[in-house]
């Protein structure tokens, strides 16, 4: 590890960044270095400007990808190199608003029914039934299950723990699946013998979901995170209060959770019925 990389890692550790954030930020700086063909501490302000024009115009990166690149590079220059260039304040990707992909309850059941490997089926079912992020589901520990109180203890994004209601059917599923491996630490241990003792990887869960989704023939471009979106939308359709759904998802702002109000069947019906009436004589 180069001294610059080591120093940046130390700076991020002092700021309390998660391991995944550290990895993404270091990768962002490495990609910048490969683009300019020299050490990142020698990058000029103009080269930085040209790199982000390249990401925007040639690579056509999504806003989320460009934001991660900016945050990682900005941290490196401002905190590790102590260079606060004005151009860093200009490189802010434009805001995007995209509605999440939501599966119906029947579609969720169809996808999960096609996940035949017990490890992936149990984990993906838990992700849906508890509204978890991919990493939260993959890294669930045996000690995180509180069967007496019917909750899961979730170690969430930004080191924010929360409790999530645990359905009885999911608790039974977890208990039955745990009996097949009896790991003292993880609910969903890796199937890879090279990584025995580690939890299942997010990549393998994504792959299992994608294979199952393709088998169903569902046209929606769904992915594992669609299970979390679907969970929130289905609860809202059943009349669960927005605040309770916000707490369950671990959202800091109710505005983040409120997006699901646009996706419920009840909201669509308020337009659909009058629309049919308006257009019936055409």
Secondary structure, DSSP 4 states (H G I P E B T S, - for coil): --HHHHHHHHHHHHTT--HHHHHHHHHHHHHHHHHHTS-GGG--HHHHHHHHHIIIIIS---HHHHHHHHHHHHHIIIIIS----THHHH--PPP---PPP---HHHHHHHHHT--SHHHHHHHHHHHHHT--HHHHHT-BGGGEETTTTEEEEE-GGG-EEEEE--HHHHHHHHHHHTTT--SSBSSB-S-GGGTTSBPPHHHHHHHHHHHHHHHT--S---HHHHHHHHHHHHHHTT--HHHHHHHHT-SSHHHHHGGGGTSHHHHHHHHHHHHHHHTT-
